[in-house]
Amino acid sequence: MVVSQHLSSIGPLFSDPTLYRSLVGTLQYLNIMRPDIAHAVNSVTQFLHSSTTDHFLAVKRFLRYVKGTLHYGLSFCPSASPGSLVAYSDADWAGCPDTRRSTSGYSIYLGDNLVSWSAKKQPVVSRSSYESEYRALALTAAELIWLTHLLCDLKFSIPERLLLLCDNKSVLPEFQPYCPQVGQAC
């Protein structure tokens, strides 16, 4: 997906909504084994009821990408040591131009294997990137806890601690917020 392009509901409606829905449904099915297209599929899925020509052009771009990357997909490789659960979390603050809601995303690895991923719009509007990132971290932490319980039920022990990674300094505990009243770190 073009990074600078944000799909919006503004524009001329697409003439064949059934074709659009069919293509997006195919991409949703493909998304099961292709996490690299999760964000793009999430973007075009939001406009199933009122798709524009820009949305259809985006779907065609995704299909060209998929055609050029047929060899991509998930592969699970056995490893000598099972490794630990490592999660990566991120959010884009107010990324949707229509609703101003943020999108949360995460990917969770067990050793070298991707076992869980998600990209979805947050249910509420966040007032800051800080709040948006915390919502994404909470979602990722809940998924990590669920996965650890699932692995325990399957009698699979995780040898190391869980690791949750985020790319935003504002959510790190070591970060000292700036106090505008005093003009120094709190």
C-alpha positions in Angstrom: 0.0 0.0 0.0 1.2 3.5 -0.7 2.4 4.9 2.6 1.3 8.5 2.0 -2.2 7.4 0.7 -5.0 7.2 3.2 -8.2 5.9 1.8 -11.3 8.0 2.4 -15.0 7.7 1.6 -14.9 10.8 -0.5 -15.0 10.3 -4.3 -17.1 8.8 -7.0 -18.7 5.5 -6.1 -17.4 2.4 -7.9 -19.8 1.1 -10.5 -19.7 -2.6 -9.6 -19.8 -3.0 -5.8 -20.2 -6.8 -6.1 -16.9 -7.1 -7.9 -15.2 -5.0 -5.2 -16.6 -7.1 -2.4 -15.6 -10.3 -4.2 -12.0 -9.1 -4.6 -11.8 -7.9 -1.0 -13.2 -11.2 0.2 -10.5 -13.0 -1.7 -7.8 -10.8 -0.1 -9.3 -11.5 3.3 -9.0 -15.2 2.7 -5.5 -14.8 1.5 -4.7 -12.7 4.6 -4.8 -15.9 6.6 -1.4 -17.0 5.3 0.0 -13.6 4.2 0.4 -11.2 7.2 2.3 -8.8 4.9 -0.9 -7.7 3.4 -2.9 -7.4 6.7 -2.8 -3.6 6.9 -3.7 -3.1 3.3 -6.6 -5.6 3.5 -7.8 -3.9 6.6 -7.8 -0.6 4.8 -9.9 -1.7 1.9 -12.3 -3.8 4.0 -13.6 -0.7 5.7 -15.3 0.5 2.5 -17.3 -2.6 1.5 -20.6 -0.8 1.7 -19.5 2.4 -0.1 -16.5 1.7 -2.3 -15.1 4.4 -4.6 -12.9 4.1 -7.7 -9.9 4.9 -5.5 -10.7 1.9 -3.4 -10.9 -0.3 -6.4 -7.6 1.0 -7.8 -6.0 0.2 -4.4 -7.4 -3.4 -4.6 -6.0 -3.8 -8.1 -2.6 -2.6 -6.8 -2.7 -5.2 -4.0 -3.6 -7.9 -6.5 -0.6 -6.9 -8.6 1.6 -7.1 -5.5 0.2 -10.5 -4.7 0.9 -11.7 -8.2 4.5 -10.6 -7.9 5.0 -12.2 -4.5 3.4 -15.6 -4.9 6.3 -17.3 -3.2 5.7 -15.3 0.0 3.7 -16.8 2.9 4.0 -18.2 6.3 6.4 -21.1 6.9 6.9 -22.8 10.2 10.4 -24.1 10.9 11.3 -26.5 13.6 14.0 -25.3 16.0 16.3 -27.0 18.5 15.1 -24.7 21.3 11.5 -23.5 21.3 12.4 -19.9 22.2 10.2 -17.4 23.8 7.2 -15.4 22.9 8.2 -12.0 21.5 5.6 -9.4 20.6 5.9 -6.3 18.5 3.2 -3.6 18.9 2.5 -0.4 17.1 -0.3 2.1 16.5 -0.8 5.0 14.1 -2.5 7.9 15.9 -5.6 9.2 14.2 -4.7 7.5 11.0 -8.2 7.3 9.5 -9.0 10.7 7.9 -12.8 10.1 8.2 -13.2 8.9 11.8 -9.8 10.0 13.2 -9.5 6.6 14.9 -6.1 5.0 15.3 -5.1 1.6 14.0 -3.4 -0.9 16.3 -1.2 -3.7 15.1 0.9 -6.4 16.6 2.8 -9.5 15.6 3.8 -12.3 18.0 6.6 -14.8 17.4 7.3 -18.1 19.1 11.0 -18.5 18.5 11.4 -17.7 14.8 7.8 -18.5 13.8 5.0 -15.9 13.5 2.1 -17.3 15.4 -0.3 -14.4 15.8 -0.9 -11.0 14.2 -3.5 -8.3 13.9 -4.2 -4.9 12.4 -7.5 -3.3 13.3 -9.0 0.1 14.0 -9.3 1.0 17.6 -12.9 1.3 18.9 -12.5 4.8 20.3 -10.8 8.1 19.3 -7.5 8.6 21.1 -6.6 12.1 22.2 -2.8 11.5 21.8 -0.3 9.2 20.3 0.6 8.2 23.8 -3.0 7.0 24.5 -3.1 5.2 21.1 0.1 3.4 21.8 -1.1 2.3 25.2 -4.3 0.9 23.7 -2.2 -1.1 21.2 0.1 -2.4 24.0 -3.0 -3.5 26.0 -4.4 -5.4 23.1 -1.0 -7.0 22.4 -0.6 -7.9 26.1 -4.0 -9.5 26.2 -3.1 -11.6 23.1 0.2 -12.6 24.8 -1.6 -13.8 27.9 -4.1 -15.7 25.9 -1.3 -17.4 23.9 0.6 -18.4 27.1 -2.6 -20.0 28.5 -3.1 -21.8 25.2 0.5 -23.1 25.2 0.1 -24.2 28.8 -3.1 -26.1 27.9 -1.1 -27.8 25.2 1.5 -28.7 27.7 4.1 -26.5 26.0 6.4 -24.7 28.4 8.0 -21.4 27.4 11.5 -21.3 28.7 12.0 -17.6 28.8 10.0 -14.5 29.9 7.6 -12.8 27.5 8.9 -9.8 25.6 6.6 -7.0 24.5 8.3 -4.4 22.2 7.0 -1.0 21.2 8.6 1.8 19.2 7.3 4.8 21.1 9.4 6.4 23.8 6.4 8.0 25.5 5.2 4.7 26.7 8.5 3.5 28.2 8.8 3.6 32.0 12.2 5.3 31.9 10.8 8.3 29.9 10.6 11.5 31.9 7.7 13.7 30.7 8.4 17.4 30.2 6.5 19.7 32.6 5.6 23.0 30.9 4.9 24.7 34.2 8.4 24.2 35.6 10.3 24.0 32.2 12.1 20.8 33.2 11.6 17.1 33.5 9.1 16.0 36.2 
